[in-house]
Amino acid sequence: MKSGDPGRQMSREEQRRTEMQVIAGVVRAYYGVVLAAESLKTAEQALRSAEADLKRAESVRAAGMSTDVDVLSIRVHLAAVTEQRIQRAAQLDVAKSGLNDALGLPLDTPHTLSTALAPWTCRT
């Protein structure tokens, strides 16, 4: 063995470690985007449900079987759900920017994600 071999081997190992860290960062960012997108879908479903609840409550009130308080209560709920949807959309934008940063791309680069969010199963 030449005297320079351990130094070269350490350099290769450090390069490999750095590459693995970059790959792990990209994987984390990718699944962060997938998770944020699923979270936004859930918030959008909740928003549609709250909007339907409000319509029903207004119909019930118009029929004289409910009060303004009931409708106002649902409007407050709708406002909270709307706020959550806005927050989830912002979180998705931040996650997408994080993925682009990890990939070394401009932060506003669009992507089509191809891997769905699925539970991890341990295979032993």
N, CA, C and O atoms as a Tinker XYZ file with bonds, in Angstrom:
   496  protein
     1  N      0.822000   -1.187000    0.000000    73     2
     2  CA     0.000000    0.000000    0.000000    64     1     3
     3  C      0.862000    1.245000    0.000000    63     2     4     5
     4  O      1.883000    1.311000    0.685000    81     3
     5  N      0.447000    2.212000   -0.761000    73     3     6
     6  CA     1.167000    3.475000   -0.791000    64     5     7
     7  C      0.745000    4.323000    0.397000    63     6     8     9
     8  O     -0.339000    4.145000    0.954000    81     7
     9  N      1.619000    5.248000    0.775000    73     7    10
    10  CA     1.321000    6.063000    1.948000    64     9    11
    11  C      0.143000    7.006000    1.710000    63    10    12    13
    12  O     -0.481000    7.432000    2.681000    81    11
    13  N     -0.191000    7.353000    0.459000    73    11    14
    14  CA    -1.297000    8.252000    0.163000    64    13    15
    15  C     -2.648000    7.568000    0.132000    63    14    16    17
    16  O     -3.673000    8.249000    0.108000    81    15
    17  N     -2.684000    6.256000    0.130000    73    15    18
    18  CA    -3.941000    5.519000    0.011000    64    17    19
    19  C     -4.931000    5.793000    1.140000    63    18    20    21
    20  O     -6.110000    5.986000    0.845000    81    19
    21  N     -4.532000    5.824000    2.414000    73    19    22
    22  CA    -5.519000    6.096000    3.478000    64    21    23
    23  C     -6.167000    7.475000    3.323000    63    22    24    25
    24  O     -7.356000    7.635000    3.599000    81    23
    25  N     -5.412000    8.441000    2.897000    73    23    26
    26  CA    -5.955000    9.784000    2.693000    64    25    27
    27  C     -6.981000    9.810000    1.573000    63    26    28    29
    28  O     -8.033000   10.435000    1.702000    81    27
    29  N     -6.675000    9.133000    0.475000    73    27    30
    30  CA    -7.625000    9.062000   -0.642000    64    29    31
    31  C     -8.879000    8.303000   -0.242000    63    30    32    33
    32  O     -9.991000    8.679000   -0.612000    81    31
    33  N     -8.688000    7.231000    0.519000    73    31    34
    34  CA    -9.843000    6.443000    0.954000    64    33    35
    35  C    -10.739000    7.283000    1.873000    63    34    36    37
    36  O    -11.964000    7.234000    1.761000    81    35
    37  N    -10.130000    8.050000    2.776000    73    35    38
    38  CA   -10.917000    8.924000    3.661000    64    37    39
    39  C    -11.648000    9.973000    2.848000    63    38    40    41
    40  O    -12.802000   10.290000    3.139000    81    39
    41  N    -10.999000   10.511000    1.844000    73    39    42
    42  CA   -11.628000   11.513000    0.991000    64    41    43
    43  C    -12.824000   10.920000    0.256000    63    42    44    45
    44  O    -13.871000   11.559000    0.156000    81    43
    45  N    -12.673000    9.706000   -0.256000    73    43    46
    46  CA   -13.786000    9.036000   -0.943000    64    45    47
    47  C    -14.943000    8.781000    0.017000    63    46    48    49
    48  O    -16.110000    8.956000   -0.335000    81    47
    49  N    -14.604000    8.369000    1.222000    73    47    50
    50  CA   -15.652000    8.093000    2.217000    64    49    51
    51  C    -16.372000    9.378000    2.615000    63    50    52    53
    52  O    -17.588000    9.366000    2.809000    81    51
    53  N    -15.659000   10.463000    2.737000    73    51    54
    54  CA   -16.302000   11.743000    3.057000    64    53    55
    55  C    -17.185000   12.202000    1.911000    63    54    56    57
    56  O    -18.265000   12.744000    2.142000    81    55
    57  N    -16.742000   11.993000    0.684000    73    55    58
    58  CA   -17.554000   12.342000   -0.474000    64    57    59
    59  C    -18.819000   11.486000   -0.497000    63    58    60    61
    60  O    -19.911000   11.989000   -0.762000    81    59
    61  N    -18.668000   10.205000   -0.222000    73    59    62
    62  CA   -19.826000    9.297000   -0.191000    64    61    63
    63  C    -20.802000    9.717000    0.902000    63    62    64    65
    64  O    -22.014000    9.716000    0.682000    81    63
    65  N    -20.291000   10.073000    2.074000    73    63    66
    66  CA   -21.132000   10.516000    3.184000    64    65    67
    67  C    -21.892000   11.777000    2.801000    63    66    68    69
    68  O    -23.081000   11.898000    3.094000    81    67
    69  N    -21.221000   12.707000    2.153000    73    67    70
    70  CA   -21.874000   13.946000    1.710000    64    69    71
    71  C    -22.969000   13.653000    0.696000    63    70    72    73
    72  O    -24.056000   14.226000    0.765000    81    71
    73  N    -22.683000   12.762000   -0.246000    73    71    74
    74  CA   -23.702000   12.386000   -1.237000    64    73    75
    75  C    -24.916000   11.759000   -0.564000    63    74    76    77
    76  O    -26.052000   12.058000   -0.930000    81    75
    77  N    -24.681000   10.894000    0.416000    73    75    78
    78  CA   -25.787000   10.254000    1.124000    64    77    79
    79  C    -26.601000   11.274000    1.909000    63    78    80    81
    80  O    -27.823000   11.150000    1.998000    81    79
    81  N    -25.945000   12.276000    2.478000    73    79    82
    82  CA   -26.660000   13.330000    3.200000    64    81    83
    83  C    -27.537000   14.141000    2.247000    63    82    84    85
    84  O    -28.665000   14.495000    2.588000    81    83
    85  N    -27.024000   14.430000    1.065000    73    83    86
    86  CA   -27.804000   15.167000    0.072000    64    85    87
    87  C    -29.011000   14.338000   -0.355000    63    86    88    89
    88  O    -30.125000   14.857000   -0.437000    81    87
    89  N    -28.799000   13.071000   -0.624000    73    87    90
    90  CA   -29.902000   12.189000   -1.022000    64    89    91
    91  C    -30.955000   12.122000    0.084000    63    90    92    93
    92  O    -32.152000   12.215000   -0.188000    81    91
    93  N    -30.514000   11.962000    1.315000    73    91    94
    94  CA   -31.457000   11.898000    2.437000    64    93    95
    95  C    -32.239000   13.202000    2.563000    63    94    96    97
    96  O    -33.436000   13.179000    2.849000    81    95
    97  N    -31.580000   14.329000    2.355000    73    95    98
    98  CA   -32.265000   15.620000    2.413000    64    97    99
    99  C    -33.319000   15.757000    1.325000    63    98   100   101
   100  O    -34.402000   16.289000    1.569000    81    99
   101  N    -33.004000   15.279000    0.128000    73    99   102
   102  CA   -33.965000   15.342000   -0.973000    64   101   103
   103  C    -35.157000   14.432000   -0.682000    63   102   104   105
   104  O    -36.304000   14.812000   -0.918000    81   103
   105  N    -34.887000   13.243000   -0.173000    73   103   106
   106  CA   -35.978000   12.307000    0.153000    64   105   107
   107  C    -36.877000   12.908000    1.226000    63   106   108   109
   108  O    -38.102000   12.853000    1.111000    81   107
   109  N    -36.282000   13.480000    2.266000    73   107   110
   110  CA   -37.072000   14.122000    3.327000    64   109   111
   111  C    -37.922000   15.241000    2.747000    63   110   112   113
   112  O    -39.105000   15.354000    3.069000    81   111
   113  N    -37.330000   16.066000    1.896000    73   111   114
   114  CA   -38.060000   17.192000    1.301000    64   113   115
   115  C    -39.177000   16.702000    0.392000    63   114   116   117
   116  O    -40.270000   17.269000    0.387000    81   115
   117  N    -38.908000   15.644000   -0.384000    73   115   118
   118  CA   -39.916000   15.099000   -1.291000    64   117   119
   119  C    -41.138000   14.629000   -0.513000    63   118   120   121
   120  O    -42.270000   14.985000   -0.842000    81   119
   121  N    -40.902000   13.831000    0.517000    73   119   122
   122  CA   -42.036000   13.334000    1.284000    64   121   123
   123  C    -42.682000   14.435000    2.119000    63   122   124   125
   124  O    -43.855000   14.325000    2.476000    81   123
   125  N    -41.950000   15.476000    2.429000    73   123   126
   126  CA   -42.563000   16.646000    3.058000    64   125   127
   127  C    -43.581000   17.290000    2.130000    63   126   128   129
   128  O    -44.645000   17.725000    2.571000    81   127
   129  N    -43.252000   17.351000    0.844000    73   127   130
   130  CA   -44.185000   17.894000   -0.145000    64   129   131
   131  C    -45.390000   16.978000   -0.289000    63   130   132   133
   132  O    -46.528000   17.447000   -0.330000    81   131
   133  N    -45.146000   15.676000   -0.365000    73   131   134
   134  CA   -46.252000   14.716000   -0.495000    64   133   135
   135  C    -47.182000   14.826000    0.711000    63   134   136   137
   136  O    -48.403000   14.853000    0.552000    81   135
   137  N    -46.619000   14.889000    1.902000    73   135   138
   138  CA   -47.420000   14.997000    3.116000    64   137   139
   139  C    -48.196000   16.314000    3.143000    63   138   140   141
   140  O    -49.372000   16.328000    3.508000    81   139
   141  N    -47.554000   17.416000    2.761000    73   139   142
   142  CA   -48.234000   18.712000    2.736000    64   141   143
   143  C    -49.362000   18.722000    1.717000    63   142   144   145
   144  O    -50.408000   19.323000    1.959000    81   143
   145  N    -49.163000   18.062000    0.576000    73   143   146
   146  CA   -50.217000   17.994000   -0.438000    64   145   147
   147  C    -51.411000   17.198000    0.077000    63   146   148   149
   148  O    -52.556000   17.589000   -0.149000    81   147
   149  N    -51.160000   16.095000    0.762000    73   147   150
   150  CA   -52.252000   15.301000    1.344000    64   149   151
   151  C    -52.977000   16.092000    2.423000    63   150   152   153
   152  O    -54.202000   16.024000    2.535000    81   151
   153  N    -52.228000   16.832000    3.207000    73   151   154
   154  CA   -52.815000   17.654000    4.260000    64   153   155
   155  C    -53.716000   18.737000    3.652000    63   154   156   157
   156  O    -54.780000   19.038000    4.193000    81   155
   157  N    -53.291000   19.312000    2.540000    73   155   158
   158  CA   -54.109000   20.315000    1.865000    64   157   159
   159  C    -55.385000   19.680000    1.320000    63   158   160   161
   160  O    -56.454000   20.283000    1.415000    81   159
   161  N    -55.299000   18.488000    0.757000    73   159   162
   162  CA   -56.504000   17.800000    0.271000    64   161   163
   163  C    -57.505000   17.603000    1.401000    63   162   164   165
   164  O    -58.704000   17.822000    1.225000    81   163
   165  N    -57.011000   17.192000    2.550000    73   163   166
   166  CA   -57.876000   16.993000    3.706000    64   165   167
   167  C    -58.535000   18.305000    4.123000    63   166   168   169
   168  O    -59.727000   18.335000    4.431000    81   167
   169  N    -57.770000   19.377000    4.132000    73   167   170
   170  CA   -58.316000   20.680000    4.504000    64   169   171
   171  C    -59.369000   21.139000    3.493000    63   170   172   173
   172  O    -60.369000   21.747000    3.873000    81   171
   173  N    -59.149000   20.853000    2.219000    73   171   174
   174  CA   -60.131000   21.231000    1.200000    64   173   175
   175  C    -61.421000   20.440000    1.354000    63   174   176   177
   176  O    -62.509000   20.977000    1.147000    81   175
   177  N    -61.309000   19.169000    1.717000    73   175   178
   178  CA   -62.511000   18.363000    1.982000    64   177   179
   179  C    -63.270000   18.907000    3.187000    63   178   180   181
   180  O    -64.498000   18.990000    3.170000    81   179
   181  N    -62.537000   19.275000    4.225000    73   179   182
   182  CA   -63.170000   19.840000    5.424000    64   181   183
   183  C    -63.867000   21.155000    5.087000    63   182   184   185
   184  O    -64.943000   21.444000    5.611000    81   183
   185  N    -63.252000   21.953000    4.210000    73   183   186
   186  CA   -63.860000   23.220000    3.812000    64   185   187
   187  C    -65.163000   22.982000    3.059000    63   186   188   189
   188  O    -66.165000   23.645000    3.329000    81   187
   189  N    -65.159000   22.050000    2.125000    73   187   190
   190  CA   -66.389000   21.735000    1.385000    64   189   191
   191  C    -67.482000   21.245000    2.331000    63   190   192   193
   192  O    -68.651000   21.599000    2.174000    81   191
   193  N    -67.103000   20.441000    3.298000    73   191   194
   194  CA   -68.066000   19.935000    4.269000    64   193   195
   195  C    -68.649000   21.074000    5.117000    63   194   196   197
   196  O    -69.855000   21.118000    5.358000    81   195
   197  N    -67.802000   21.978000    5.558000    73   195   198
   198  CA   -68.270000   23.111000    6.370000    64   197   199
   199  C    -69.184000   24.025000    5.549000    63   198   200   201
   200  O    -70.168000   24.554000    6.066000    81   199
   201  N    -68.854000   24.207000    4.269000    73   199   202
   202  CA   -69.723000   25.022000    3.408000    64   201   203
   203  C    -71.090000   24.362000    3.250000    63   202   204   205
   204  O    -72.112000   25.048000    3.261000    81   203
   205  N    -71.117000   23.056000    3.105000    73   203   206
   206  CA   -72.393000   22.326000    3.000000    64   205   207
   207  C    -73.171000   22.425000    4.310000    63   206   208   209
   208  O    -74.392000   22.577000    4.296000    81   207
   209  N    -72.470000   22.339000    5.439000    73   207   210
   210  CA   -73.125000   22.484000    6.740000    64   209   211
   211  C    -73.781000   23.854000    6.862000    63   210   212   213
   212  O    -74.891000   23.972000    7.381000    81   211
   213  N    -73.100000   24.878000    6.387000    73   211   214
   214  CA   -73.648000   26.227000    6.458000    64   213   215
   215  C    -74.909000   26.343000    5.605000    63   214   216   217
   216  O    -75.898000   26.934000    6.040000    81   215
   217  N    -74.882000   25.796000    4.424000    73   215   218
   218  CA   -76.079000   25.832000    3.564000    64   217   219
   219  C    -77.255000   25.135000    4.238000    63   218   220   221
   220  O    -78.378000   25.639000    4.223000    81   219
   221  N    -76.989000   23.971000    4.831000    73   219   222
   222  CA   -78.059000   23.248000    5.523000    64   221   223
   223  C    -78.592000   24.058000    6.695000    63   222   224   225
   224  O    -79.803000   24.147000    6.899000    81   223
   225  N    -77.685000   24.647000    7.461000    73   223   226
   226  CA   -78.104000   25.437000    8.624000    64   225   227
   227  C    -78.930000   26.641000    8.193000    63   226   228   229
   228  O    -79.910000   26.987000    8.852000    81   227
   229  N    -78.546000   27.278000    7.099000    73   227   230
   230  CA   -79.324000   28.423000    6.606000    64   229   231
   231  C    -80.702000   27.971000    6.130000    63   230   232   233
   232  O    -81.683000   28.689000    6.322000    81   231
   233  N    -80.792000   26.800000    5.517000    73   231   234
   234  CA   -82.087000   26.265000    5.076000    64   233   235
   235  C    -82.981000   25.952000    6.272000    63   234   236   237
   236  O    -84.177000   26.242000    6.260000    81   235
   237  N    -82.387000   25.361000    7.297000    73   235   238
   238  CA   -83.140000   25.034000    8.501000    64   237   239
   239  C    -83.624000   26.315000    9.173000    63   238   240   241
   240  O    -84.759000   26.379000    9.645000    81   239
   241  N    -82.769000   27.334000    9.217000    73   239   242
   242  CA   -83.166000   28.614000    9.805000    64   241   243
   243  C    -84.275000   29.254000    8.988000    63   242   244   245
   244  O    -85.224000   29.800000    9.550000    81   243
   245  N    -84.164000   29.190000    7.660000    73   243   246
   246  CA   -85.190000   29.775000    6.796000    64   245   247
   247  C    -86.535000   29.074000    6.995000    63   246   248   249
   248  O    -87.589000   29.685000    6.819000    81   247
   249  N    -86.497000   27.807000    7.356000    73   247   250
   250  CA   -87.735000   27.064000    7.609000    64   249   251
   251  C    -88.280000   27.340000    9.010000    63   250   252   253
   252  O    -89.345000   26.845000    9.379000    81   251
   253  N    -87.539000   28.135000    9.784000    73   251   254
   254  CA   -87.995000   28.480000   11.126000    64   253   255
   255  C    -87.713000   27.425000   12.173000    63   254   256   257
   256  O    -88.286000   27.464000   13.262000    81   255
   257  N    -86.845000   26.489000   11.862000    73   255   258
   258  CA   -86.558000   25.405000   12.800000    64   257   259
   259  C    -85.212000   25.591000   13.505000    63   258   260   261
   260  O    -84.738000   24.680000   14.185000    81   259
   261  N    -84.603000   26.752000   13.348000    73   259   262
   262  CA   -83.302000   27.018000   13.949000    64   261   263
   263  C    -83.191000   28.516000   14.195000    63   262   264   265
   264  O    -84.052000   29.292000   13.780000    81   263
   265  N    -82.134000   28.904000   14.867000    73   263   266
   266  CA   -81.933000   30.326000   15.171000    64   265   267
   267  C    -80.693000   30.858000   14.462000    63   266   268   269
   268  O    -79.902000   30.108000   13.892000    81   267
   269  N    -80.556000   32.177000   14.519000    73   267   270
   270  CA   -79.371000   32.817000   13.951000    64   269   271
   271  C    -78.100000   32.349000   14.656000    63   270   272   273
   272  O    -77.038000   32.271000   14.038000    81   271
   273  N    -78.205000   32.042000   15.928000    73   271   274
   274  CA   -77.038000   31.595000   16.696000    64   273   275
   275  C    -76.470000   30.306000   16.101000    63   274   276   277
   276  O    -75.253000   30.147000   16.007000    81   275
   277  N    -77.339000   29.401000   15.706000    73   275   278
   278  CA   -76.876000   28.146000   15.106000    64   277   279
   279  C    -76.105000   28.411000   13.824000    63   278   280   281
   280  O    -75.054000   27.815000   13.587000    81   279
   281  N    -76.630000   29.305000   12.999000    73   279   282
   282  CA   -75.971000   29.632000   11.732000    64   281   283
   283  C    -74.648000   30.338000   11.994000    63   282   284   285
   284  O    -73.640000   30.050000   11.348000    81   283
   285  N    -74.659000   31.268000   12.948000    73   283   286
   286  CA   -73.411000   31.979000   13.273000    64   285   287
   287  C    -72.349000   31.026000   13.802000    63   286   288   289
   288  O    -71.166000   31.194000   13.506000    81   287
   289  N    -72.748000   30.049000   14.566000    73   287   290
   290  CA   -71.808000   29.059000   15.082000    64   289   291
   291  C    -71.138000   28.304000   13.932000    63   290   292   293
   292  O    -69.933000   28.054000   13.964000    81   291
   293  N    -71.915000   27.948000   12.933000    73   291   294
   294  CA   -71.351000   27.235000   11.792000    64   293   295
   295  C    -70.484000   28.168000   10.949000    63   294   296   297
   296  O    -69.491000   27.733000   10.367000    81   295
   297  N    -70.853000   29.440000   10.883000    73   295   298
   298  CA   -70.001000   30.401000   10.159000    64   297   299
   299  C    -68.635000   30.550000   10.832000    63   298   300   301
   300  O    -67.614000   30.675000   10.156000    81   299
   301  N    -68.624000   30.538000   12.149000    73   299   302
   302  CA   -67.356000   30.590000   12.884000    64   301   303
   303  C    -66.521000   29.352000   12.565000    63   302   304   305
   304  O    -65.315000   29.446000   12.336000    81   303
   305  N    -67.171000   28.207000   12.553000    73   303   306
   306  CA   -66.476000   26.963000   12.204000    64   305   307
   307  C    -65.932000   27.045000   10.770000    63   306   308   309
   308  O    -64.793000   26.652000   10.517000    81   307
   309  N    -66.730000   27.546000    9.849000    73   307   310
   310  CA   -66.296000   27.693000    8.452000    64   309   311
   311  C    -65.083000   28.615000    8.362000    63   310   312   313
   312  O    -64.155000   28.346000    7.599000    81   311
   313  N    -65.084000   29.688000    9.129000    73   311   314
   314  CA   -63.931000   30.605000    9.124000    64   313   315
   315  C    -62.669000   29.902000    9.622000    63   314   316   317
   316  O    -61.586000   30.104000    9.071000    81   315
   317  N    -62.805000   29.086000   10.654000    73   315   318
   318  CA   -61.650000   28.356000   11.185000    64   317   319
   319  C    -61.130000   27.343000   10.165000    63   318   320   321
   320  O    -59.921000   27.196000    9.989000    81   319
   321  N    -62.045000   26.652000    9.500000    73   319   322
   322  CA   -61.648000   25.667000    8.492000    64   321   323
   323  C    -60.992000   26.363000    7.300000    63   322   324   325
   324  O    -60.032000   25.848000    6.726000    81   323
   325  N    -61.513000   27.535000    6.931000    73   323   326
   326  CA   -60.911000   28.311000    5.840000    64   325   327
   327  C    -59.489000   28.724000    6.200000    63   326   328   329
   328  O    -58.585000   28.672000    5.366000    81   327
   329  N    -59.304000   29.134000    7.446000    73   327   330
   330  CA   -57.961000   29.513000    7.905000    64   329   331
   331  C    -57.014000   28.320000    7.836000    63   330   332   333
   332  O    -55.866000   28.466000    7.417000    81   331
   333  N    -57.482000   27.143000    8.244000    73   331   334
   334  CA   -56.647000   25.945000    8.170000    64   333   335
   335  C    -56.268000   25.622000    6.732000    63   334   336   337
   336  O    -55.131000   25.235000    6.462000    81   335
   337  N    -57.202000   25.775000    5.816000    73   335   338
   338  CA   -56.920000   25.509000    4.404000    64   337   339
   339  C    -55.853000   26.458000    3.870000    63   338   340   341
   340  O    -54.967000   26.048000    3.120000    81   339
   341  N    -55.943000   27.718000    4.257000    73   339   342
   342  CA   -54.947000   28.710000    3.838000    64   341   343
   343  C    -53.573000   28.352000    4.405000    63   342   344   345
   344  O    -52.564000   28.441000    3.706000    81   343
   345  N    -53.541000   27.946000    5.679000    73   343   346
   346  CA   -52.271000   27.559000    6.297000    64   345   347
   347  C    -51.676000   26.333000    5.612000    63   346   348   349
   348  O    -50.468000   26.281000    5.381000    81   347
   349  N    -52.499000   25.361000    5.291000    73   347   350
   350  CA   -52.010000   24.151000    4.630000    64   349   351
   351  C    -51.478000   24.463000    3.234000    63   350   352   353
   352  O    -50.480000   23.885000    2.806000    81   351
   353  N    -52.139000   25.373000    2.527000    73   351   354
   354  CA   -51.654000   25.765000    1.201000    64   353   355
   355  C    -50.292000   26.453000    1.320000    63   354   356   357
   356  O    -49.403000   26.226000    0.498000    81   355
   357  N    -50.135000   27.280000    2.329000    73   355   358
   358  CA   -48.844000   27.946000    2.550000    64   357   359
   359  C    -47.773000   26.927000    2.924000    63   358   360   361
   360  O    -46.634000   27.030000    2.471000    81   359
   361  N    -48.132000   25.943000    3.749000    73   359   362
   362  CA   -47.172000   24.896000    4.117000    64   361   363
   363  C    -46.738000   24.097000    2.895000    63   362   364   365
   364  O    -45.577000   23.703000    2.790000    81   363
   365  N    -47.662000   23.859000    1.976000    73   363   366
   366  CA   -47.313000   23.152000    0.745000    64   365   367
   367  C    -46.338000   23.981000   -0.091000    63   366   368   369
   368  O    -45.374000   23.447000   -0.639000    81   367
   369  N    -46.590000   25.273000   -0.186000    73   367   370
   370  CA   -45.672000   26.138000   -0.934000    64   369   371
   371  C    -44.271000   26.131000   -0.318000    63   370   372   373
   372  O    -43.271000   26.085000   -1.035000    81   371
   373  N    -44.208000   26.176000    0.997000    73   371   374
   374  CA   -42.912000   26.148000    1.688000    64   373   375
   375  C    -42.222000   24.798000    1.456000    63   374   376   377
   376  O    -41.015000   24.748000    1.217000    81   375
   377  N    -42.984000   23.717000    1.528000    73   375   378
   378  CA   -42.399000   22.384000    1.307000    64   377   379
   379  C    -41.871000   22.248000   -0.116000    63   378   380   381
   380  O    -40.799000   21.682000   -0.330000    81   379
   381  N    -42.622000   22.767000   -1.090000    73   379   382
   382  CA   -42.153000   22.720000   -2.480000    64   381   383
   383  C    -40.871000   23.523000   -2.650000    63   382   384   385
   384  O    -39.953000   23.098000   -3.352000    81   383
   385  N    -40.811000   24.671000   -2.015000    73   383   386
   386  CA   -39.587000   25.471000   -2.089000    64   385   387
   387  C    -38.417000   24.743000   -1.442000    63   386   388   389
   388  O    -37.289000   24.809000   -1.933000    81   387
   389  N    -38.687000   24.047000   -0.337000    73   387   390
   390  CA   -37.644000   23.266000    0.330000    64   389   391
   391  C    -37.130000   22.138000   -0.547000    63   390   392   393
   392  O    -35.932000   21.857000   -0.568000    81   391
   393  N    -38.039000   21.490000   -1.276000    73   391   394
   394  CA   -37.616000   20.435000   -2.197000    64   393   395
   395  C    -36.753000   21.026000   -3.308000    63   394   396   397
   396  O    -35.710000   20.466000   -3.647000    81   395
   397  N    -37.171000   22.132000   -3.867000    73   395   398
   398  CA   -36.383000   22.766000   -4.920000    64   397   399
   399  C    -35.009000   23.190000   -4.406000    63   398   400   401
   400  O    -34.009000   23.075000   -5.115000    81   399
   401  N    -34.971000   23.679000   -3.174000    73   399   402
   402  CA   -33.693000   24.063000   -2.579000    64   401   403
   403  C    -32.789000   22.839000   -2.428000    63   402   404   405
   404  O    -31.597000   22.894000   -2.729000    81   403
   405  N    -33.372000   21.736000   -1.957000    73   403   406
   406  CA   -32.587000   20.500000   -1.794000    64   405   407
   407  C    -32.079000   19.979000   -3.136000    63   406   408   409
   408  O    -31.010000   19.372000   -3.207000    81   407
   409  N    -32.845000   20.215000   -4.196000    73   407   410
   410  CA   -32.444000   19.775000   -5.537000    64   409   411
   411  C    -31.531000   20.784000   -6.239000    63   410   412   413
   412  O    -30.982000   20.500000   -7.304000    81   411
   413  N    -31.376000   21.961000   -5.632000    73   411   414
   414  CA   -30.539000   22.990000   -6.246000    64   413   415
   415  C    -31.225000   23.689000   -7.409000    63   414   416   417
   416  O    -30.564000   24.168000   -8.329000    81   415
   417  N    -32.551000   23.747000   -7.368000    73   415   418
   418  CA   -33.332000   24.369000   -8.437000    64   417   419
   419  C    -33.896000   25.703000   -7.967000    63   418   420   421
   420  O    -33.924000   25.969000   -6.765000    81   419
   421  N    -34.349000   26.555000   -8.904000    73   419   422
   422  CA   -35.048000   27.769000   -8.476000    64   421   423
   423  C    -36.238000   27.393000   -7.593000    63   422   424   425
   424  O    -36.910000   26.395000   -7.850000    81   423
   425  N    -36.497000   28.181000   -6.561000    73   423   426
   426  CA   -37.496000   27.826000   -5.562000    64   425   427
   427  C    -38.906000   27.673000   -6.113000    63   426   428   429
   428  O    -39.732000   26.991000   -5.506000    81   427
   429  N    -39.198000   28.297000   -7.256000    73   427   430
   430  CA   -40.555000   28.221000   -7.806000    64   429   431
   431  C    -40.686000   27.190000   -8.934000    63   430   432   433
   432  O    -41.662000   27.220000   -9.684000    81   431
   433  N    -39.727000   26.292000   -9.057000    73   431   434
   434  CA   -39.787000   25.260000  -10.097000    64   433   435
   435  C    -40.934000   24.293000   -9.793000    63   434   436   437
   436  O    -40.981000   23.722000   -8.703000    81   435
   437  N    -41.862000   24.100000  -10.742000    73   435   438
   438  CA   -42.977000   23.168000  -10.489000    64   437   439
   439  C    -42.540000   21.711000  -10.675000    63   438   440   441
   440  O    -41.619000   21.415000  -11.436000    81   439
   441  N    -43.219000   20.817000   -9.965000    73   439   442
   442  CA   -42.951000   19.389000  -10.063000    64   441   443
   443  C    -44.268000   18.632000  -10.086000    63   442   444   445
   444  O    -45.274000   19.098000   -9.552000    81   443
   445  N    -44.253000   17.466000  -10.704000    73   443   446
   446  CA   -45.363000   16.533000  -10.603000    64   445   447
   447  C    -44.872000   15.374000   -9.761000    63   446   448   449
   448  O    -43.983000   14.627000  -10.172000    81   447
   449  N    -45.450000   15.226000   -8.586000    73   447   450
   450  CA   -45.013000   14.174000   -7.683000    64   449   451
   451  C    -45.618000   12.855000   -8.129000    63   450   452   453
   452  O    -46.808000   12.780000   -8.436000    81   451
   453  N    -44.800000   11.820000   -8.163000    73   451   454
   454  CA   -45.266000   10.544000   -8.694000    64   453   455
   455  C    -45.390000    9.450000   -7.642000    63   454   456   457
   456  O    -45.944000    8.388000   -7.927000    81   455
   457  N    -44.897000    9.681000   -6.457000    73   455   458
   458  CA   -44.962000    8.669000   -5.417000    64   457   459
   459  C    -45.992000    9.077000   -4.380000    63   458   460   461
   460  O    -45.870000   10.132000   -3.757000    81   459
   461  N    -46.995000    8.250000   -4.194000    73   459   462
   462  CA   -48.060000    8.549000   -3.238000    64   461   463
   463  C    -47.587000    8.325000   -1.811000    63   462   464   465
   464  O    -46.635000    7.586000   -1.559000    81   463
   465  N    -48.267000    8.974000   -0.894000    73   463   466
   466  CA   -47.980000    8.784000    0.517000    64   465   467
   467  C    -48.579000    7.450000    0.944000    63   466   468   469
   468  O    -49.776000    7.214000    0.784000    81   467
   469  N    -47.736000    6.587000    1.484000    73   467   470
   470  CA   -48.187000    5.272000    1.924000    64   469   471
   471  C    -47.492000    4.931000    3.232000    63   470   472   473
   472  O    -46.366000    5.371000    3.464000    81   471
   473  N    -48.139000    4.162000    4.080000    73   471   474
   474  CA   -47.497000    3.796000    5.347000    64   473   475
   475  C    -46.267000    2.934000    5.098000    63   474   476   477
   476  O    -46.239000    2.099000    4.194000    81   475
   477  N    -45.263000    3.157000    5.916000    73   475   478
   478  CA   -44.032000    2.378000    5.822000    64   477   479
   479  C    -44.241000    1.068000    6.543000    63   478   480   481
   480  O    -44.801000    1.033000    7.639000    81   479
   481  N    -43.792000   -0.007000    5.928000    73   479   482
   482  CA   -43.880000   -1.311000    6.586000    64   481   483
   483  C    -42.474000   -1.856000    6.752000    63   482   484   485
   484  O    -41.663000   -1.835000    5.826000    81   483
   485  N    -42.214000   -2.333000    7.925000    73   483   486
   486  CA   -40.903000   -2.891000    8.242000    64   485   487
   487  C    -40.827000   -4.312000    7.731000    63   486   488   489
   488  O    -41.683000   -5.138000    8.049000    81   487
   489  N    -39.830000   -4.597000    6.957000    73   487   490
   490  CA   -39.633000   -5.950000    6.443000    64   489   491
   491  C    -38.424000   -6.556000    7.126000    63   490   492   493
   492  O    -37.291000   -6.106000    6.953000    81   491
   493  N    -38.692000   -7.569000    7.892000    73   491   494
   494  CA   -37.572000   -8.208000    8.613000    64   493   495
   495  C    -37.355000   -9.614000    8.147000    63   494   496
   496  O    -36.459000  -10.297000    8.642000    81   495
